[in-house]
């Protein structure tokens, strides 16, 4: 009887140990450029049921064990193993794309658990929206595009009836950089106006660089998806104006105006003057724009990632050491004790826009960190 009681207690503890509380789980690997695995997803609704496309990318995807769990929220003390239909629709050595079909999911969070012999990763995929589009974008390969940005010139729409029409509202992506963490946040879309509207019946849309598109089948609803069109080399930058704009975070207004109006020579002069030698300048440029590129990968929505609040903090302070996610917040912690909290808000174009809770107390840390960057530390 005693042995049975001990076994029963152990089973209870084992069951409880499986619970995933993202408010206490460090998920900094989500923003680690060297993370061993990355997860993307997109949700559609077909016949009242949800279809979740999930991509898993790793150097060798076959060595990973993947499990899917369902839970009510990010703090849920319990969850259940995924018991819905699952199809593998594409497999490569470093990439796998799956389709998970959810009929009456009940739970609001789908958790992807990935583990090898030494590491466990958990990715929470929110499924709280009431409605999702019945179609999804696909690139020239025919595979679903799970990125928010498109680096291809034409996008096919999959899942539409033959006679269906789509409407694509085009907006110019000309947002300024994020405001500093110690100031007041500016308007989320200070000059947001519809640039043009396209209607197409052949399911293929031709897109223009640095515009974002809200694509709908029913313009009287709030159901659609957003796609930001970028050059083929995005998330990198290659053109001079693309490289100049992110300098706004580490320059004074006077310095920035000189670089902005002076062309390539002024751009080169800024880096060499700041870092003393050409060799040091080249190293600093590589480091700085690597963070810009990573911020574009992690944080792009209808804005380029470097322009978002999270992108700004990532570029200046680097990848966070710890990340804790709540139902509507995300908290970043750094090794020097710095902490930044972002609040999740929903807009027509995204349901996951994270805005920084600004505070005047950040001023000293901000300028200290900029000085460290400019001193090559």
SULFENUR-V180842 format. One record per backbone hydrogen bond with DSSP energy under -0.5 kcal/mol. CO is the residue of the C=O (numbers start at 1). NH is the residue of the N-H. Records with the same first field share a line. If there is no record, write none. Layout:
CO=NH + NH
This chain:
1=5
2=6
3=7
4=8
5=9
6=10
7=11
8=12
9=13
10=14
11=15
12=16
13=17
14=18
15=18
16=19
19=21
20=22
21=24 + 25
22=325
24=26
25=27
27=30
28=31
29=32
31=33
32=35
36=59
38=57
40=55
42=53
44=51
46=49
49=46
50=102
51=44 + 53
52=54 + 100
53=42
54=98
55=40
56=96
57=38
58=61
60=63
61=64
65=115
67=113
68=82
69=111
70=80
71=108 + 109
73=76
74=22 + 23
80=70
85=101
87=89 + 99
90=97
93=61
94=58
95=92
96=56
97=89 + 90
98=54
99=87 + 101
100=52 + 102
101=85 + 103
102=50 + 104
105=107
108=127
109=71 + 111
110=112 + 125
111=69 + 113
112=114 + 123
113=67
114=121
115=65
119=116
121=114
123=112
124=126
125=110
133=45
136=158
137=145
138=156
139=142
143=139
144=146
148=228
150=230
153=207
155=205
156=138 + 158
158=136
161=164
166=200
167=169 + 216
168=170 + 198
169=214
170=195 + 196
171=212
172=174
180=183
181=359
187=190
189=192
191=193
193=172
196=170
198=168
200=166
203=157
205=155 + 207
208=211
210=173
211=229
212=171
213=215 + 227
214=169
215=225
216=167
217=219
218=221
222=224
225=215
227=213 + 229
228=150 + 230
229=210 + 211
231=234
233=236
239=243
240=244
241=245
242=246
244=247
245=248
246=249
247=250 + 251
252=256
253=257
254=258
255=259
256=260
257=261
258=262
259=263
262=266
263=267
264=268
265=269
266=270
267=271
268=272
269=273
270=274
271=275
272=276
275=277
277=281
278=282
279=283
280=284
281=285
282=286
283=287
284=288
285=289
286=290
287=291
288=292
289=293
290=294
291=295
292=296
293=297
294=298
295=299
296=300
303=301
304=307
305=308
308=312
309=313
310=314
311=315
312=316
313=317 + 318
314=318
322=333
323=27
324=331
328=344
329=326
330=342
331=324
332=340
333=321 + 322
334=337
338=334
340=332
341=357
342=330
343=355
345=353
350=347
352=354
353=345 + 355
355=343
356=358
359=362
360=363
362=366
363=367
364=368
365=369
366=370
367=371
368=372
369=373
370=374
371=375
372=377
373=376
